[in-house]
Amino acid sequence: MLFNWNIPLPPESLFKHSPLTRALRLTLKTCLDEDGLELTQTGRLKRKYVDPLVRSFDWPHYNIEEFYAVSKVMNADDFPPLILVHELLRHHKLVRHYKHSMRLTKTGQELYEDIQALYKLIIPSYLCDVDHMAFSRMNAAPLGHWDIWINVLHRAADSPARLDKLYAGLYGPAKNRNAFETQKAFYCFYNAVIEPLILSGLLQDNRAANDGVEARLISKTPLWNTLKPR
């Protein structure tokens, strides 16, 4: 069951619900406003851009002040989502590296003006082609593929549902496992399936500060129903 990516979407809805789209566009804007962003010798954004970008991303469940409570400065490698955004923009040729700076391409300038085209270009590829376990401590992704996951979630997440219930709907109850193995299975499912859909703006989660991953409440956003999986 795939999404119909060609359905028109309100720009304000994309910006509101999709943290990844928001971060992509804000990075393009910063690159445009600064006439290119300086890079380190290793090809990362220089430190002076990192803090403003991380704050403007408004990344889900990330508290920048908690980072600064234990560290005085933030480099690009300290915030993996910034690396993800940087690589997605490069992969899709919206930016290029030139003389130790990151600059917008002609396509990047065009898609900065058209957030729906930006979403349509990057989000389907992000979901299907990116290794979502790359920034995780887990080694193995859960069994399955997007057709199966989206089909089950389309029926199961109409109203907020606990993650462990969604997991059970796909894989059955987590029986015959110790507590560590069970938590690992839930985190793998969250990192590989749920979180990418949240970053794409299709799902949302509601969690209390002390909740375990299994108790997170997962539900669809308006974008899911607009894009009408088929």
SVG drawing of the C-alpha trace seen along z (x, -y; Angstrom):
<svg xmlns="http://www.w3.org/2000/svg" viewBox="-9 -36 50 54">
<polyline fill="none" stroke="black" stroke-width="0.4" points="0.0,0.0 1.9,-3.1 1.1,-6.8 -0.1,-8.9 2.7,-11.5 1.1,-13.5 -1.8,-14.8 -1.5,-18.6 -0.5,-19.4 -0.8,-22.8 2.7,-24.2 1.8,-25.2 0.7,-21.6 4.0,-20.2 6.0,-22.7 3.9,-21.9 3.8,-18.1 7.1,-17.1 10.2,-17.8 12.4,-16.6 10.9,-18.8 11.1,-21.7 14.8,-21.0 15.5,-20.6 13.9,-23.9 15.4,-25.8 18.9,-24.6 18.2,-25.7 17.1,-29.1 20.2,-29.5 22.4,-28.5 20.6,-31.1 20.7,-33.9 24.4,-33.3 25.4,-32.9 26.8,-29.5 27.8,-27.9 31.4,-27.3 32.6,-23.8 35.3,-22.2 38.2,-20.2 36.1,-17.0 33.1,-18.5 30.9,-19.2 29.2,-22.5 31.2,-24.9 30.3,-25.2 28.8,-28.8 26.0,-27.4 25.2,-24.4 23.5,-25.9 21.1,-28.2 20.1,-25.4 19.5,-22.9 17.4,-25.4 15.4,-26.2 14.8,-22.6 12.6,-22.0 13.5,-18.3 11.0,-16.0 11.9,-15.2 15.3,-16.9 16.3,-19.4 19.3,-21.4 19.7,-22.8 20.3,-19.3 23.2,-19.0 24.7,-22.3 24.3,-21.1 27.2,-18.7 29.1,-20.3 30.1,-23.9 30.0,-23.7 28.1,-21.8 29.7,-20.4 27.8,-19.0 28.6,-15.4 27.0,-16.0 23.6,-16.3 23.0,-13.3 19.8,-14.8 22.0,-17.7 24.2,-15.1 21.1,-13.4 19.8,-16.7 23.2,-17.6 23.5,-14.2 20.0,-14.2 20.4,-17.7 23.7,-16.6 22.3,-13.2 19.4,-14.9 21.8,-17.6 20.0,-20.5 23.4,-21.7 27.0,-21.1 30.3,-21.5 32.5,-24.1 35.7,-25.6 35.0,-24.5 31.5,-25.8 28.0,-24.4 26.1,-26.2 22.6,-25.9 22.3,-24.4 19.8,-25.8 17.5,-22.9 17.9,-23.8 16.9,-27.4 13.8,-26.2 12.7,-23.7 13.3,-26.3 10.4,-28.1 8.3,-25.0 8.0,-23.1 5.6,-20.5 8.1,-19.7 10.8,-19.4 8.6,-17.0 7.7,-14.9 11.4,-14.6 13.0,-13.7 10.4,-12.0 9.6,-8.9 13.4,-8.3 14.1,-9.0 11.6,-6.4 12.6,-3.6 16.3,-4.1 17.9,-5.4 19.3,-3.0 17.2,-4.1 19.3,-2.1 22.5,-3.9 22.2,-6.3 20.9,-3.6 22.9,-1.3 20.8,1.6 22.3,3.8 19.3,5.4 16.2,3.8 12.8,5.5 11.5,8.0 9.2,6.6 8.9,3.8 7.0,0.6 4.0,2.1 3.3,4.4 4.1,1.8 2.0,-1.0 -0.9,1.4 -1.0,2.5 -0.5,-1.1 -3.2,-2.4 -5.7,-0.3 -4.2,-0.3 -3.3,-3.9 -6.6,-5.6 -6.7,-6.5 -3.6,-6.7 -2.2,-3.2 0.5,-2.1 3.7,-1.1 3.7,2.4 0.2,3.0 1.3,1.9 4.3,4.2 2.0,7.1 -0.2,6.4 2.8,7.0 4.8,9.6 2.6,11.1 3.0,10.7 6.7,10.5 6.6,13.8 9.5,16.0 11.9,13.1 13.6,11.5 13.1,7.9 16.2,6.7 15.3,8.6 11.8,7.2 13.0,3.6 15.5,4.1 12.7,5.4 10.5,2.4 13.4,-0.1 14.3,1.5 10.7,1.2 10.5,-2.4 13.8,-3.4 13.3,-1.7 9.5,-2.2 7.8,-4.6 10.4,-7.4 10.9,-7.8 7.2,-8.2 7.1,-10.8 10.0,-12.7 8.1,-12.5 5.1,-14.0 2.8,-11.0 2.7,-9.8 3.1,-11.5 3.8,-10.2 2.8,-11.4 5.1,-10.4 5.4,-11.2 8.9,-11.9 9.1,-8.6 7.4,-6.4 9.2,-3.4 9.2,-3.1 6.5,-0.5 4.0,-3.0 4.4,-5.7 1.1,-6.6 1.3,-6.6 -1.3,-8.1 -1.7,-9.4 -1.3,-13.1 -3.6,-14.8 -1.0,-14.3 -1.4,-10.5 -5.1,-10.7 -4.6,-13.3 -2.0,-11.2 -4.5,-8.3 -2.4,-5.0 -3.6,-2.7"/>
</svg>
